[in-house]
Amino acid sequence: MTAERILILDFGSQFTQLIARRVREAKVYCEIHPPTRTTDWVREWAPSGIILSGGPNSVYGDAAPTADPALLDMAPVLGICYGMQLIAQLSGASVLSAGRREYGRAEVCVTEPDALFSGFDPGECLQAWMSHGDHVESPPDGFVVTAKSRTNPVTAFRHVTRPIYGVQFHPEVAHTPRGTELIRNFLFRICGVHPDWTPGSFVDREVTRIRELVGDARVICGLSGGVDSSVAAALVHRAIGDQLTCIFVDTGLLRLNEREQVERTFRAHMGVNLVTIDAGDAFLSALAGVEDPEKKRKIIGHTFIDVFEAAAENVGDNVRFLVQGTLYPDVIESFSPTGGASVTIKTHHNVGGLKSEMKFALIEPLRELFKDEVRNVGRELGLPEEMVGRHPFPGPGLAIRILGDVTPEKLTLLRKADAVYLEEIRAAGLYDVIWQAFAVLLPIRSVGVMGDERTYENVLALRAVTSSDGMTADWYPFPYDVLGRISNRIMNEIRGINRVAYDVSSKPPATIEWE
């Protein structure tokens, strides 16, 4: 972790992670924490700057999250929306709920260019995204207005002598086109930090930390072949080499040729000590006749744990650490802006629930990173693009993309159809445009005609979505010729499927996966 870092206090905004992403995109390290962090904690953490996020509350509400006024003297501060209102309240100004409400796009005009609005001329206007009902009636003593909108004369302010700034709009969202400039102005002109948070610097620091932590002990990693576990394994292997043993469990629920790709990349290309466990029969036997998706998930999870633990016992002596691919969103997603200071780590689906007698300390080398940063670290480590750029794939595998019971025959159908689907997406140059694409085998049959014969065969649904983080998603508007080519190939080449449907549901209200 770099010595220069930005502290983001989360007051409950839906855009808080976007603030962090914009700071990270500027190559500056930051962390999100609840506003319940004490002033002693903040002082010890020693931020180079502090950003107060937006939030759904009113600063005068009974349960509204707040902050100690001393926070405003610990580092340069930028308040966004609710954060600006909180600065005003802590500084003695009035925040009102009546009258002027602004939601959506608005024109914000700069009245006084300063460090935050560096690059803007007096009177210059920018498009900005508003989402507030409360507003600051007038700036606190010692503050001056730096921007206004048509309905809000105090849209931005700054302190005359102290590095305290506030904006009523959201510079972190794409709907504020020049918002990134404001965030970079805060980072580089006001906080004076340097853009040194890069994949290379992260790898160097993490390799040193892992070596010091592990010493001469041995480490195991549950390798799934997904982006997170693959990058985590490659990073730990860079640090400790043969002290790492990766365990890859072939559940029999993987995509076509996935096992071969993992073995080729890690064993042959990278020289990782890889143990492959062929457990397909065990998983299929446990899943026999089970249709409920939650029961399928639990059965797969429990079976995985049994197989993984048996394999771990055979690795050898002095195994003291377990690698887990926890990402930063997993770390921050569970705390509440009004809750305590503790942060709960989400259990990884592949290694959660290990038996109590297995005493491993966790190594989570990616817990500071967002998904796009993980991909860049993977590239820095030399992992092939087909691995670091792959779409998300669920831990339970194809079992939750077969609606109903899971059989070898259904798995074969789905594997072949899914492979054709992804092959055509890549051929059309669309794979990297789409966040996630996959096929779903439905538990229904339909009548069809092939040649001169009637058929009664399976229905396949195709899903493709665009997203930045998987929390929300829109269905992808395929060109008709691409969609037609995919459908024709699947029905012509895969015996057993005679109808293909395309899912045009967004998230919400639907989810990305069907089960």
N, C-alpha and C positions, 0 to 999 in steps of 0.2 A: 504494500500500500504506500502510495506517495505521501510525502510530507505536506504537500499542498493539496488541500481538499475542501470541497464545498459541502456544507451541511444543509440538507433539505428537510424542513419540519413539515410533516404531512398533517394538514387540518381537515382532511377528508375529501379533497378534490378528486374527481374522476380523471383528472389530467396530471396527477402528481408524478406518475411514472414517466410521462412525456417530458416533464421538467428535467428529470434525471437523464433521460435519453439525449436531450439537447445539450446538456452539460457534458456528457460523455462523448457526444459527437464532436464537441470542441476539443477533445483530447484532455479533458480535465476530470480528475477523479471526484466522485461525489457519493454520498450515501443518503438514504431516506430514513428518517427516524420519527417516532411519535413526538408530539409537542410536550409530552410529560417528562421528557429528559430534563434533569435538573440543571441549574446553572453551573454547579460544580462539575457535572458530567460534561457539559458543553465546553467549559473552560479547559478541562483535561484533554478533551478530544481536539481542541485547538483548531477550529476551522479557519480557513482563509477567507471564507465568506459564508453567509447564511441566507437561504431563501425560504420565505414563509409561503406555503402554497395557498391555493384557494380552498374553499370548503362550502358545504351546504348550509352551515349554521348562520345565525345572526350573532354578532359579537356581544349583543346585550342579552342573548338568551340565557336561561337558567343553567343549561348544561353545555353552554358553548365552550369549546376548548380555548385556552388562553396561553399567555406566556409571561414570564417575569420581565418587567421593564429593563432589568439589567442586561437582558439579551441584546438590546440595541447598542450596547457599548462594547460587545465582545469581539465584533468583526463587522465588516461592511454588511449591510442588510438590504435585501430586496424583497418587498412584500407584493404578492400577486393576488388581486381580487380580495378575498377574505383577509389575506396577509396584509394588504394595504390598509384595510379597515381596522385591523388589529393594531397596526403601528399607530394609526390616528387615535384610537381609543387609549392606548398605553401612553400616548403623548398629550392627552388631555383634550382632544377634539371630539366633536359629536358625530356619531354615525346614525343616520336616519333610515327608516324603512319606508316611509310614506313617499308618494310622488313618483319620482323618476325611476323607471324600471327599464333595464336594457338587456335584451337577449338576442344573440345572433350577431351578424356582421354590423359594424358601425364604423364611421369615419372619425378618426382621432387626429386632432391637429396639434402640432407642437407649438407651444407658446414661448418656451425658453429652452433652446438647445443646451444640454449639459453633458456630463460624461455618459449618462445612460442613453441619451438621444444623440450621441456623437454621430456625425454623418448626415444629420437632418438639418434643414434650414429652418429659420423662424417662420412659422405659418405653414410649413409643409405638413401635409396630411397623409396618414397611412390607414389602410384597412385593418381592422382589429376585431377579435372575437370577444363579445361581451356575454356574461352570464351572471347577472347580479340583480337583486332587488333592492338591497341597501346601498347607500352611497355616503361619501364623506361630504358634509355640508360645507365646511370650509377647512383649509389646512390648519394643522396645529401650530401653536406658537413656535417660531423658529423654522418653519417649513415654507416653501414657495411652490406654486403650481407650475408644472412644466408641460402639461398637455390637457386638452379638454375635448369633449365631444358635443354634439348638438344638444343633448339633453343633460349632460353632466359637466359642469364647469371645473370639477376637480377630478380629472381622469388619471392624472399622474402628479406626483409631487416629490420633492427632495428636501432634506434638511440643509440649511444654509452652510453649516460648518462641519457637520458629522456625515459620514458616508451611509446615509439611510435613504432609501428610495422606495417608492411605491407606484404600482400601476394597477388601474382598476380592470384592465382587460387581461387576456391570456396570451402572452407572447410565445408560449410553448407549443401552441396548436398550429396546424397547417393553415387554418383560416386567418391567421395573422401572418401574411407573407413575409414581412420584414422583422418578425418577432425574434428570429435567430440572431439578428444583428444586435438587438437589445440585450439578449442574454450574453452574447460574446462581449459586448461593451461592459456589462457588469463584471464578467470574469476577468477580462484582461486590462481594462482601463481603471476599474474601481477596486477590484480585489488584488490585481497585480499578479495573478497566477500565470503559470507557463503551461503550454500544451504538451505535456510529457506523458500523458496516459495513453500509451500505444500498445498494440499487441506484443511487440518485441520487448518493451520495458516490463510489461506484465509477466511474460514468460521468464525473463531473467530473474525478477524478484521472486516469483513463485518457485522456480527451480531451487534457488538458494534456501528458501524457507522450508521446502519439503525435505531437502537433504539434511538440514539441521534437525528437523523434527523426527525423521525416521532413524537416523543413525545407521546401525547395522541390522536393524530389524527387517522382517519381510512384510510384504504388503500384498493384499489380494484385491481384485476389482471385478465386479460383476459386469461384464461387457455385453451390451445388448446389440451393438451395431448402430444405434442411433447416434445423433450428433453429440449429445451431451456426454454419454459414457465414453464414446470414442475419443473425444478431445481430452476428457479427464484422464483417460488411460494413457494417451500419448504424452501428455504433460508430465505425469508421474514417471513414465518410463524415461523421459528425457532427464529427469532428476536422479533416478536411482537404478536405472537399467535392469539387470537380471534379478534384483531384489523384488521386482513386481511380477506377480503371476495373475494373468487375466483368465477368468472363467466365463466361457461362452456357453450358455445353455440353449441348445436347439430344441425348442418347444414343439416343433412340428407345426407351428402356427405362423411361420415366417413367410415373407414374400419369396417369389421365384429367385433362386440363386443367391439369396441373402447370406446364407452360411458360407458359401464359397467366397463371396466378396470379403466378408469379415476375416476369414482365415488367410486369404491372399494378402490383404492389406497389413494385418498385424503380425502374422507369423512370417510370411515370406518377404514382404517389403520392409517392415520395420524391425524385425527380429525380436518381437515381444514373445515372452514365454506364455503361450496360449494353450489352455486346456479346453477342449470342446467336449461337451456332454450331450450325447444323443438321447434325448428324453421324450421324443415324440410319442412313443407308445404310452408312456405314463400319463402324459397330458390328455391324449385322446381317450384313454380308458377312463380317466377321472371325469371327463366332460360328457361321456356317453349319455344320450337322452336328456341332457340339461338344456332348457330353452331360455330360462330367465337370465337376462344379461347380468344382473348383479351377482347371481349365483355363479355364473361363468367366471366373472372377474375374481370372486373369492376363491373359487377352486383353482384357477390359474395361479393366483398369488400364493396360496398355501403350497401347491405342488412345486412351484418355483423355489420357495424357501427350503423345502425338504431336499430337493435336488442340489441346490446351491450349497447348503450346509454340509451335505455328504461329500461334495467335491472339495469344499474348503478344508475338511479334516484331512484330506490326502495331500495337501500342498506341502506340508512339512512342519518343522519346528520354528519357533520364534516368529510366528505370524501375529503381528500386533496391530495392524492397521487395515481398514477397509476403505477403498475409494468409492465415493458417491458423487454423482453428477448433479448436485444441487445447484440451481441457478439463483441469481439475485431476486427475481420475482417470487420464487418459492420462499425466500427468507422474509420478504416484506409484506406478503399478501395477507398474512393472518393477524397483524396487529390493528387495533382500532385507534383512531385519533384521540378518543377519550379514555382509552384503556391504560394499562400499566406499561412500564418501560420494557418488559420482557418481549422478546420476539420468538415466535414458535417456528421451528424448521419443519417444512412439510416432508413427510416420509416418502422416499423414492419408492415407486411401485415395485421395483425389482428386489429390493433388499429390506423393505420395512418388515418388522415383526420377526427378526431373527431371534432364535431361542436365547433365553437369558444366560445360559452357560457359555455362549459364544461372546467373549469379552474383547471386542475390537474397538479401538479408537478410530473415529472417522477422519478421513482426509477429504475435504471438499474444496478442491482447487479452483472451482468455477463459481463459488458462492458470491463473488463480487461482480459477476458479469451478467449482462443481458444476452439474449439469444444471438443477436447479430454480432456482439463482441466475441461470443464463443466460437462462432464460425470463423471470424478473423484470426483468432488464436489458433484454431485448427489449421488454417492456411499457413500461418507462421511456423507451425510445427511440421509442415510438409505433408499433411494428410491430403489425399486426393479429393478433387472437387466433387466427385460423385458421392463422397461420404459427407463432407462438411456442408454441402449445399442441398442435401436430401430433405425431402419434406418430413414433417413430424410423422411418427409411426407409434401407435399406442402400445403400451406394455403388453396387454393381452393379445396383441397381434390380430391375425385374421379372424379369431374366434368371435370378436365383437363386430365384425363386418359380414358375418353370416348370421342372419336373423333366424332364430330357431336353433335346433340342435346342430352340433358340429360333427361332420363325418369326413372320412378321407376323400370321398368322392366330391363333396361340396368344396373342400379345400383345394382340390385339384382344379375344379372349374374356376374358382375365384382367383387362384394364383395365375392361371393362364390369361384370364380376362384382365386382371389388374396389370399384368406385364404388357399386354397389347395397348392398354389405355395409356400407361406411362411412356411407352415407346413412341406412340403417336404425338403425345404432348411434347416430348423432347424433339421429335422430328420437325414439329411446327415452330420450334423456338420459344415455347411458352412455359417450359418447366420452371424457370427462374422467376417468371412473372406471377405464378400461382403460389399461394402459401401452402396449400395442401390439396392433393387430388388422390382419389381412391375409388374403388368399386365396392358395391355392397350387393351380396346375393340375397334376394328376397325370398320369403317362405311361401311363395305362390308360383303357380304355373299358368301359362297362357297358351291359347291355341294359335298355331301358326301354319304356314304352308312353305315347304321346302321341296322344290321340284314339283312332282305331282302328288306328293304325300302330305297329309295333315300331320302336324306335330303338336305335342303337348309337353312343353319344356319350361325351363326356368326363366325367371325375369331378373335382369341385372339393372341396378341403379348406379349411375355415375355421379360423383360429387367432386366439385372443384370450387375453392373459395380463395378470395384475396383477403389478406389481413396483415397487420403489423405485429401483432402479439398473440393472436388467437382468442383474445377476450371478446372481440366482436369480429364479424366476418360478413362479406358479401359474396353471393354466388358469382362465379366467373362467367362473363358473356362470351362463350366460345364463338368464333366464326362458324357459320353453318356448315361450310365445307369440311372443317376439321371435325366437328361433331359427327357429321355424316360418315366420314371416313372411319372414325373410331367405331361407330355402331356397326358399319358394314363388316369391318374386319373381325369384330368379336363374334357376330352371328355366323359369318362364313367359315371362320377358322376354329371355333370352339363348339364342338358338338355337345348339346345339352342346354344351350341358351338360344332362345328364339325371339326375345324382345329386350330392348335396351331403353331405359328411361333416364332423363337428366333431372337432377334435383335443383330447383331454382329457389330454395329457401335461404334466407339470411339468418345470421345469429346476432341478436335474438330476432324472432322468437324461437327458431330452431337451434339446435346445437350443431357443431361441425360433424361429429360422429353421429351415427344413427342409434347406437346403443351406448 
